[in-house]
Amino acid sequence: MLKLRITLVLFYLLGEGLAFVTHPPAFTLTSSSRLQSASISTEHYYNLEELEDKETCTTEIFLRSDKSLQVGKTDGPLYVNAAGSWSQEADGTFRMTLKRWYNAGRTPASKTDIGEFQFEVERLFVGEVTTVGGIAAVSGSMHHIDGDIDREVGFFNLIDTSAVRTKN
């Protein structure tokens, strides 16, 4: 019985010791497997998905070659006007500024009503450009800029939809 216990303990210790023996790697990376930074295509349509707090909305964006952008349909709050610009830095970082103007309020019904007014919301989108299934995509963080205060308020995805639009 003692021999059996000693044998079992030795097998256990040998088994545990094998965990520390170095093994050759199952695969190796070569220089051809490096990731290359993708670039954004201009004169293309993109879907901008904004994820802020618990709210999500999708807006159509057209990135122009002059670094301006055109804002299209949205399933989010309806804006009165929108404008923005975009850039891609040498390191591949994508930046987009988007300002939207909204109308709110109503015609005053009493002296305490504020009435109709317009306000603007500006967001800075900063992300990394990648290629997913041959389609350019950007993922990153969404910032609210108010004077000198830069506050991260959510996340975003920007996906090239031009190929889908031409098929339909």
N, CA and C of each residue as an Amber inpcrd file, in Angstrom:
protein
   504
   0.8230000  -1.1880000   0.0000000   0.0000000   0.0000000   0.0000000
   0.8710000   1.2570000   0.0000000   1.9360000   1.2190000   0.7940000
   2.8430000   2.3580000   0.8600000   3.5280000   2.5730000  -0.4880000
   3.9030000   1.4630000  -1.1670000   4.5280000   1.5720000  -2.4760000
   3.5870000   2.2310000  -3.4760000   2.3180000   1.8850000  -3.3860000
   1.3190000   2.4540000  -4.2900000   1.1910000   3.9550000  -4.0770000
   1.1500000   4.3900000  -2.8080000   1.0500000   5.8240000  -2.5040000
   2.2820000   6.5790000  -3.0020000   3.4610000   6.0130000  -2.7810000
   4.6920000   6.6660000  -3.2250000   4.6880000   6.7820000  -4.7510000
   4.2580000   5.7320000  -5.4130000   4.1970000   5.7440000  -6.8730000
   3.2200000   6.8060000  -7.3560000   2.0510000   6.8920000  -6.7330000
   1.0490000   7.8950000  -7.1180000   1.5650000   9.3090000  -6.8830000
   2.2300000   9.5230000  -5.7600000   2.7830000  10.8440000  -5.4590000
   3.8420000  11.2110000  -6.4940000   4.7060000  10.2530000  -6.8670000
   5.7260000  10.5280000  -7.8780000   5.0920000  10.8780000  -9.2240000
   4.0690000  10.1100000  -9.6300000   3.3830000  10.4270000 -10.8890000
   2.7500000  11.8170000 -10.8310000   2.1640000  12.1420000  -9.6840000
   1.5410000  13.4560000  -9.5280000   2.5920000  14.5600000  -9.6550000
   3.7040000  14.3980000  -8.9430000   4.7530000  15.4150000  -8.9800000
   5.3710000  15.5340000 -10.3690000   5.5700000  14.4110000 -11.0330000
   6.1090000  14.4580000 -12.3920000   5.1320000  15.1480000 -13.3360000
   3.8650000  14.8610000 -13.1600000   2.8500000  15.5090000 -14.0020000
   2.8300000  17.0090000 -13.7880000   2.9090000  17.4400000 -12.5350000
   2.9320000  18.8720000 -12.2310000   4.2130000  19.5090000 -12.7620000
   5.3140000  18.8020000 -12.6630000   6.5870000  19.3260000 -13.1320000
   6.6210000  19.5130000 -14.6350000   5.8960000  18.6760000 -15.3750000
   5.8680000  18.8000000 -16.8250000   5.2020000  20.0900000 -17.2810000
   4.3850000  20.6500000 -16.4210000   3.7310000  21.9060000 -16.7790000
   4.7440000  23.0310000 -16.9440000   5.9160000  22.8830000 -16.3190000
   6.9240000  23.9380000 -16.3840000   7.9780000  23.6850000 -17.4530000
   7.8880000  22.5650000 -18.1450000   8.8190000  22.2690000 -19.2260000
   8.4120000  23.0990000 -20.4310000   9.3730000  23.7620000 -21.0550000
   9.0370000  24.5920000 -22.2160000   8.7830000  23.7200000 -23.4280000
   7.7690000  24.0750000 -24.1690000   7.4010000  23.3710000 -25.3810000
   7.5950000  24.3130000 -26.5590000   7.8950000  23.7740000 -27.7350000
   7.9950000  24.6550000 -28.9040000   6.6290000  25.2540000 -29.2070000
   6.5820000  26.4980000 -29.7050000   5.2860000  27.1270000 -29.9840000
   4.5210000  26.3670000 -31.0620000   3.2060000  26.3820000 -30.9350000
   2.3460000  25.6880000 -31.8920000   2.3100000  26.4240000 -33.2270000
   2.6040000  27.7300000 -33.2360000   2.6190000  28.5100000 -34.4690000
   3.6230000  29.6400000 -34.3150000   4.0340000  30.1980000 -35.4090000
   4.9480000  31.3390000 -35.3740000   4.4110000  32.4320000 -36.2750000
   4.7310000  33.6540000 -35.9410000   4.3340000  34.7950000 -36.7520000
   5.4740000  35.1620000 -37.6810000   5.1510000  35.4260000 -38.9010000
   6.1580000  35.8720000 -39.8590000   5.9020000  37.3270000 -40.1870000
   6.8240000  37.9360000 -40.8930000   6.6730000  39.3540000 -41.2190000
   5.4610000  39.6000000 -42.1070000   5.0130000  38.6080000 -42.8550000
   3.8560000  38.8100000 -43.7290000   2.5460000  38.8290000 -42.9560000
   2.5750000  38.4770000 -41.6570000   1.3330000  38.4670000 -40.8960000
   1.1210000  39.7450000 -40.1000000   1.8900000  40.7880000 -40.3760000
   1.6960000  42.0750000 -39.7050000   0.4060000  42.7280000 -40.1690000
  -0.2090000  43.4590000 -39.2580000  -1.4140000  44.2050000 -39.6180000
  -1.0120000  45.4960000 -40.3020000  -1.6910000  45.8410000 -41.3400000
  -1.4410000  47.1080000 -42.0030000  -2.6100000  48.0290000 -41.7020000
  -2.3000000  49.2990000 -41.4840000  -3.3910000  50.2200000 -41.1920000
  -4.1880000  50.4740000 -42.4670000  -5.4710000  50.4560000 -42.3290000
  -6.3660000  50.6880000 -43.4610000  -6.6010000  52.1800000 -43.6010000
  -7.0950000  52.5800000 -44.7440000  -7.4080000  53.9930000 -44.9240000
  -8.8720000  54.1410000 -45.3160000  -9.3900000  55.2900000 -45.0000000
 -10.7890000  55.6130000 -45.2810000 -10.9270000  55.9870000 -46.7490000
 -11.9760000  55.5250000 -47.3790000 -12.2580000  55.8870000 -48.7730000
 -13.0920000  57.1590000 -48.8000000 -12.7170000  58.0820000 -49.6770000
 -13.4860000  59.3170000 -49.8030000 -14.5660000  59.1460000 -50.8570000
 -15.5080000  60.0740000 -50.8330000 -16.6600000  60.0380000 -51.7340000
 -17.4270000  58.7290000 -51.5520000 -17.5190000  58.2930000 -50.2960000
 -18.2370000  57.0710000 -49.9390000 -19.2760000  57.3700000 -48.8650000
 -20.3220000  56.5370000 -48.8460000 -21.3410000  56.6010000 -47.8050000
 -20.9480000  55.6790000 -46.6590000 -21.2350000  56.1270000 -45.4440000
 -20.9480000  55.3520000 -44.2400000 -22.1610000  55.4010000 -43.3210000
 -22.3410000  54.3470000 -42.5300000 -23.3150000  54.3700000 -41.4440000
 -22.5520000  54.6810000 -40.1670000 -22.9640000  55.7360000 -39.4790000
 -22.3820000  56.1160000 -38.1980000 -23.3090000  55.5960000 -37.1120000
 -22.8180000  54.6550000 -36.3150000 -23.5950000  54.1290000 -35.1940000
 -23.0380000  54.7540000 -33.9210000 -23.8780000  55.5270000 -33.2310000
 -23.4680000  56.2050000 -32.0030000 -24.0640000  55.4750000 -30.8120000
 -23.2290000  55.1910000 -29.8210000 -23.6610000  54.5100000 -28.6080000
 -23.3430000  55.4240000 -27.4310000 -24.3420000  56.1580000 -26.9820000
 -24.1590000  57.1270000 -25.8990000 -25.1370000  56.8040000 -24.7820000
 -24.6090000  56.5980000 -23.5820000 -25.4120000  56.1410000 -22.4490000
 -26.1240000  54.8630000 -22.8600000 -27.4410000  54.8040000 -22.6960000
 -28.1750000  53.6000000 -23.1120000 -28.8080000  53.7840000 -24.4890000
 -28.5510000  54.9110000 -25.1230000 -29.1450000  55.2220000 -26.4270000
 -28.2120000  54.8210000 -27.5700000 -28.8180000  54.3610000 -28.6490000
 -28.0830000  54.0220000 -29.8670000 -28.8220000  54.6150000 -31.0460000
 -28.1010000  55.2370000 -31.9590000 -28.7400000  55.7170000 -33.1860000
 -27.7710000  55.5590000 -34.3490000 -28.3450000  55.4530000 -35.5460000
 -27.5610000  55.2950000 -36.7660000 -27.8610000  56.4570000 -37.6980000
 -26.8060000  57.0490000 -38.2510000 -26.9310000  58.1980000 -39.1380000
 -26.0920000  57.9560000 -40.3850000 -26.6330000  58.3390000 -41.5300000
 -25.9070000  58.2090000 -42.7920000 -24.9410000  59.3880000 -42.9360000
 -23.6780000  59.0850000 -43.2530000 -22.6370000  60.1040000 -43.4180000
 -21.9800000  59.8970000 -44.7810000 -21.7270000  60.9840000 -45.5050000
 -20.9960000  60.9250000 -46.7720000 -19.6970000  61.6940000 -46.5870000
 -18.5500000  60.9990000 -46.6740000 -17.2490000  61.6420000 -46.4940000
 -16.7380000  62.1430000 -47.8370000 -16.5540000  63.4530000 -47.9200000
 -16.0950000  64.0780000 -49.1650000 -14.5640000  64.1260000 -49.2120000
 -14.0270000  64.2200000 -50.4120000 -12.5690000  64.2590000 -50.5790000
 -11.9600000  65.5650000 -50.0670000 -12.7660000  66.6330000 -49.9320000
 -12.2510000  67.9060000 -49.4050000 -12.2530000  67.9340000 -47.8760000
 -12.4650000  66.7680000 -47.2480000 -12.4640000  66.5770000 -45.7870000
 -13.7110000  67.1270000 -45.1010000 -14.7220000  67.5050000 -45.8660000
 -16.0090000  67.8740000 -45.2720000 -16.8870000  66.6290000 -45.2830000
 -18.0520000  66.7320000 -44.6800000 -18.9700000  65.6030000 -44.6950000
 -20.3940000  66.0850000 -44.8480000 -21.2220000  65.2010000 -45.3400000
 -22.6450000  65.4760000 -45.5160000 -23.3940000  64.4980000 -44.6270000
 -24.3760000  65.0040000 -43.8930000 -25.1410000  64.1690000 -42.9790000
 -26.4920000  63.8700000 -43.6040000 -26.8610000  62.5960000 -43.6110000
 -28.1210000  62.1680000 -44.2230000 -29.1510000  61.7540000 -43.1910000
 -29.9170000  60.7350000 -43.5370000 -31.0080000  60.2560000 -42.6850000
 -30.4740000  59.7000000 -41.3690000 -31.3180000  59.7870000 -40.3410000
 -30.9670000  59.2610000 -39.0260000 -32.1860000  58.6210000 -38.3820000
 -31.9500000  57.6620000 -37.5030000 -33.0390000  57.1260000 -36.6950000
 -32.9650000  57.6920000 -35.2750000 -32.1110000  58.6910000 -35.0980000
 -31.9680000  59.3760000 -33.8180000 -32.7690000  60.6640000 -33.8060000
 -32.4580000  61.5670000 -32.8850000 -33.1570000  62.8570000 -32.8310000
 -33.0230000  63.5990000 -34.1610000 -34.1110000  64.1790000 -34.6250000
 -34.1130000  64.8710000 -35.9170000 -33.4480000  66.2350000 -35.7790000
 -32.4620000  66.4730000 -36.5880000 -31.7110000  67.7270000 -36.5560000
 -32.2660000  68.6890000 -37.6040000 -32.0220000  69.9830000 -37.3950000
 -32.4210000  71.0140000 -38.3450000 -31.3160000  71.2270000 -39.3730000
 -30.0690000  71.1990000 -38.9000000 -28.9120000  71.3950000 -39.7590000
 -27.7530000  70.5940000 -39.1790000 -26.7910000  70.2420000 -40.0300000
 -25.6160000  69.5010000 -39.5640000 -24.4290000  69.8340000 -40.4540000
 -23.2450000  69.8410000 -39.8600000 -22.0110000  70.1050000 -40.6020000
 -20.8660000  69.4200000 -39.8750000 -19.7870000  69.1800000 -40.5980000
 -18.6460000  68.5560000 -39.9490000 -17.4620000  68.4150000 -40.8660000
 -16.3970000  67.8610000 -40.3120000 -15.1770000  67.6180000 -41.0730000
 -14.5300000  66.3450000 -40.5440000 -13.5880000  65.8200000 -41.3200000
 -12.9140000  64.5910000 -40.9230000 -11.4680000  64.6050000 -41.3980000
 -10.6400000  63.7400000 -40.7920000  -9.2480000  63.5930000 -41.2120000
  -8.7500000  62.2210000 -40.7840000  -7.6770000  61.7850000 -41.4360000
  -6.9910000  60.5720000 -41.0210000  -5.5250000  60.9200000 -40.8910000
  -4.9890000  60.7330000 -39.6880000  -3.6110000  61.1150000 -39.4040000
  -2.6290000  60.0910000 -39.9700000  -1.3530000  60.4380000 -39.9730000
  -0.3130000  59.5650000 -40.5300000  -0.2590000  58.2110000 -39.8260000
  -0.5600000  58.1880000 -38.5220000  -0.5350000  56.9210000 -37.7860000
  -1.8140000  56.1030000 -37.9800000  -2.7370000  56.6010000 -38.8130000
  -3.9730000  55.8740000 -39.0990000  -5.1620000  56.3010000 -38.2650000
  -4.9600000  57.1510000 -37.2630000  -6.0570000  57.5930000 -36.4030000
  -7.0640000  58.4120000 -37.2050000  -8.3320000  58.0650000 -37.0600000
  -9.4290000  58.7640000 -37.7330000 -10.0350000  59.7630000 -36.7620000
 -10.2970000  60.9850000 -37.2410000 -10.9530000  62.0240000 -36.4310000
 -12.0840000  62.6260000 -37.2410000 -13.2170000  62.8050000 -36.5890000
 -14.3590000  63.4290000 -37.2510000 -15.0650000  64.3270000 -36.2410000
 -15.3400000  65.5530000 -36.6580000 -16.1090000  66.4890000 -35.8440000
 -17.4650000  66.6490000 -36.5040000 -18.5120000  66.5360000 -35.7140000
 -19.8730000  66.6350000 -36.2320000 -20.6750000  67.5550000 -35.3200000
 -21.2400000  68.6160000 -35.9160000 -22.0760000  69.5590000 -35.1690000
 -23.4870000  69.4880000 -35.7430000 -24.4720000  69.3360000 -34.8430000
 -25.8760000  69.2780000 -35.2630000 -26.6820000  70.3090000 -34.4830000
 -27.6250000  70.9420000 -35.1840000 -28.4990000  71.9310000 -34.5820000
 -29.9050000  71.3470000 -34.4830000 -30.5520000  71.5970000 -33.3500000
 -31.8920000  71.0740000 -33.0870000 -32.8240000  72.2030000 -32.6720000
 -34.0970000  72.0690000 -33.0060000 -35.1380000  72.9650000 -32.5010000
 -35.8300000  72.2770000 -31.3440000 -36.2160000  73.0640000 -30.3580000
 -36.9180000  72.5160000 -29.1980000 -37.9000000  73.5550000 -28.6750000
 -38.6900000  73.1490000 -27.7240000 -39.6690000  74.0470000 -27.1120000
 -40.9400000  74.1440000 -27.9290000 -41.7670000  75.0790000 -27.5360000
 -43.0420000  75.2990000 -28.2360000 -43.4530000  76.7550000 -28.0610000
 -44.4540000  77.1360000 -28.7980000 -44.9660000  78.4940000 -28.6780000
 -45.4500000  78.6870000 -27.2420000 -45.0320000  79.7720000 -26.5970000
 -45.4180000  79.9790000 -25.1930000 -46.9380000  80.0300000 -25.0150000
 -47.4270000  79.2360000 -24.0730000 -48.8500000  79.2340000 -23.7420000
 -49.1090000  80.0670000 -22.4900000 -48.0450000  80.3260000 -21.7320000
 -48.1720000  81.1580000 -20.5310000 -46.8710000  81.9340000 -20.3380000
 -46.8580000  82.8040000 -19.3210000 -45.6710000  83.6190000 -19.0630000
 -44.4710000  82.7810000 -18.6240000 -44.7040000  81.6070000 -18.0910000
 -43.5970000  80.7870000 -17.5910000 -42.9900000  79.8700000 -18.6570000
 -43.6340000  79.7650000 -19.8220000 -43.0850000  78.9280000 -20.8980000
 -41.8630000  79.6050000 -21.5060000 -40.8490000  78.8250000 -21.8010000
 -39.6130000  79.3670000 -22.3720000 -39.7550000  79.6810000 -23.8540000
 -40.6660000  79.0060000 -24.5330000 -40.8630000  79.2410000 -25.9600000
 -39.9900000  78.3390000 -26.8110000 -39.9160000  78.6720000 -28.0830000
 -39.1090000  77.8820000 -29.0070000 -37.6620000  78.3600000 -28.9550000
 -36.7350000  77.4240000 -29.1110000 -35.3190000  77.7810000 -29.1230000
 -34.5480000  76.7420000 -29.9290000 -33.3220000  77.1060000 -30.2810000
 -32.4530000  76.1980000 -31.0230000 -31.1940000  75.9620000 -30.2030000
 -30.6790000  74.7340000 -30.2390000 -29.4240000  74.4320000 -29.5550000
 -28.5630000  73.5560000 -30.4600000 -27.2740000  73.5110000 -30.1450000
 -26.3600000  72.7140000 -30.9610000 -25.6210000  71.7020000 -30.0930000
 -25.2750000  70.5940000 -30.7130000 -24.5080000  69.5410000 -30.0540000
 -23.3160000  69.2240000 -30.9560000 -22.1190000  69.2920000 -30.3830000
 -20.9100000  68.9870000 -31.1470000 -20.2340000  67.7600000 -30.5510000
 -19.8510000  66.8350000 -31.4220000 -19.1740000  65.6190000 -30.9980000
 -17.8820000  65.4550000 -31.7900000 -16.8630000  64.9430000 -31.1140000
 -15.6000000  64.5750000 -31.7410000 -15.5100000  63.0550000 -31.6810000
 -15.2860000  62.4280000 -32.8230000 -15.1670000  60.9760000 -32.9240000
 -13.7090000  60.6530000 -33.2270000 -13.0800000  59.8210000 -32.3980000
 -11.6800000  59.4440000 -32.5830000 -11.6040000  57.9250000 -32.5700000
 -11.0310000  57.3480000 -33.6440000 -10.9930000  55.8960000 -33.6980000
  -9.9180000  55.3430000 -34.5990000  -9.9290000  54.0260000 -34.6940000
  -8.9540000  53.2800000 -35.4830000  -9.6370000  52.6930000 -36.7060000
  -9.0130000  52.8680000 -37.8500000  -9.5540000  52.3500000 -39.1120000
  -9.0700000  50.9150000 -39.3050000 -10.0040000  50.0290000 -39.6060000
  -9.6760000  48.6370000 -39.8940000 -10.4450000  48.2050000 -41.1340000
 -10.1200000  47.0400000 -41.6180000 -10.8670000  46.4630000 -42.7280000
 -11.5010000  45.1780000 -42.2320000 -12.8130000  45.0870000 -42.3570000
 -13.5540000  43.9090000 -41.9200000 -14.2310000  43.3130000 -43.1420000
 -13.7930000  42.1430000 -43.5580000 -14.3710000  41.5110000 -44.7380000
 -14.2350000  42.3540000 -45.9890000 -13.1310000  43.0860000 -46.1050000
 -12.8990000  43.9280000 -47.2670000 -13.6050000  45.2690000 -47.2240000
 -14.2640000  45.5750000 -46.1100000 -15.0100000  46.8330000 -45.9680000
 -14.3430000  47.6860000 -44.8960000 -14.1230000  48.9600000 -45.2060000
 -13.5120000  49.8780000 -44.2410000 -14.4700000  50.1300000 -43.0860000
 -13.9180000  50.1060000 -41.8810000 -14.7060000  50.3600000 -40.6760000
 -13.8410000  51.1130000 -39.6720000 -14.4870000  51.9410000 -38.8700000
 -13.7970000  52.6880000 -37.8230000 -14.5360000  52.4320000 -36.5190000
 -13.7970000  52.1770000 -35.4500000 -14.3750000  52.0340000 -34.1160000
 -13.5780000  52.9120000 -33.1790000 -14.2750000  53.5420000 -32.2410000
 -13.5610000  54.3970000 -31.3090000 -14.4610000  55.0460000 -30.2900000
 -13.9710000  56.1410000 -29.7270000 -14.6910000  56.8420000 -28.6640000
 -15.2800000  58.1490000 -29.1760000 -16.3530000  58.5430000 -28.5140000
 -17.0960000  59.7490000 -28.8700000 -16.9120000  60.7510000 -27.7300000
 -16.5710000  61.9930000 -28.0810000 -16.2690000  63.0120000 -27.0730000
 -17.1830000  64.2200000 -27.2340000 -17.5470000  64.8170000 -26.0930000
 -18.2750000  66.0870000 -26.0690000 -17.2550000  67.1560000 -25.7100000
 -17.1050000  68.1350000 -26.5830000 -16.1590000  69.2280000 -26.3460000
 -16.9590000  70.4580000 -25.9380000 -16.6430000  70.9900000 -24.7640000
 -17.3080000  72.1970000 -24.2700000 -16.2200000  73.1270000 -23.7460000
 -15.7990000  74.0580000 -24.5950000 -14.7060000  74.9490000 -24.1990000
 -13.4210000  74.1510000 -24.0720000 -12.8100000  74.1860000 -22.8930000
 -11.5720000  73.4460000 -22.6390000 -11.8240000  72.0440000 -22.1020000
 -13.0820000  71.6870000 -21.9080000 -13.4130000  70.3870000 -21.3200000
 -13.6850000  69.3710000 -22.4220000 -12.9360000  68.2700000 -22.4010000
 -13.1070000  67.1600000 -23.3390000 -13.5960000  65.9710000 -22.5170000
 -14.8460000  65.5700000 -22.7410000 -15.4420000  64.5060000 -21.9400000
 -15.8710000  63.3630000 -22.8540000 -15.3840000  62.1470000 -22.5580000
 -15.8000000  60.9780000 -23.3300000 -17.2350000  60.6320000 -22.9440000
 -18.1020000  60.5340000 -23.9620000 -19.5250000  60.3050000 -23.6870000
 -20.0570000  59.0070000 -24.2860000 -19.2280000  58.2890000 -25.0180000
 -19.7130000  57.0440000 -25.5990000 -18.7460000  56.4740000 -26.6160000
 -19.2960000  55.5950000 -27.4490000 -18.5080000  54.8990000 -28.4590000
 -19.2000000  55.0020000 -29.8030000 -18.4630000  54.7050000 -30.8680000
 -19.0690000  54.7630000 -32.1950000 -18.4620000  53.7170000 -33.1140000
 -19.2020000  53.4030000 -34.1620000 -18.7400000  52.5680000 -35.2710000
 -19.1060000  53.3020000 -36.5470000 -18.2250000  53.2700000 -37.5210000
 -18.4600000  53.8960000 -38.8180000 -18.1440000  52.8380000 -39.8660000
 -19.1420000  52.4470000 -40.6630000 -18.9850000  51.3420000 -41.6040000
 -19.3090000  51.8110000 -43.0140000 -18.4280000  51.5070000 -43.9540000
 -18.6050000  51.8710000 -45.3660000 -19.7840000  51.0850000 -45.9380000
 -20.7810000  51.8120000 -46.4490000 -21.9750000  51.1640000 -47.0140000
 -22.1300000  51.4500000 -48.5020000 -21.1170000  52.0270000 -49.1350000
 -21.2210000  52.3880000 -50.5520000 -21.4720000  51.1800000 -51.4420000
 -20.8120000  50.0550000 -51.1840000 -20.9910000  48.8590000 -52.0110000
 -22.4240000  48.3470000 -51.9290000 -23.0210000  48.4100000 -50.7650000
 -24.4050000  47.9600000 -50.5810000 -25.3570000  48.8890000 -51.3190000
 -25.0660000  50.1920000 -51.2850000 -25.9330000  51.1680000 -51.9560000
 -25.9320000  50.9800000 -53.4670000 -24.7740000  50.6450000 -54.0500000
 -24.7100000  50.4900000 -55.5060000 -25.4000000  49.2140000 -55.9780000
 -25.5010000  48.2050000 -55.1090000 -26.1940000  46.9610000 -55.4670000
 -27.7030000  47.1380000 -55.4730000 -28.2060000  48.0580000 -54.6610000
 -29.6730000  48.2370000 -54.5350000 -30.2120000  49.2220000 -55.5160000
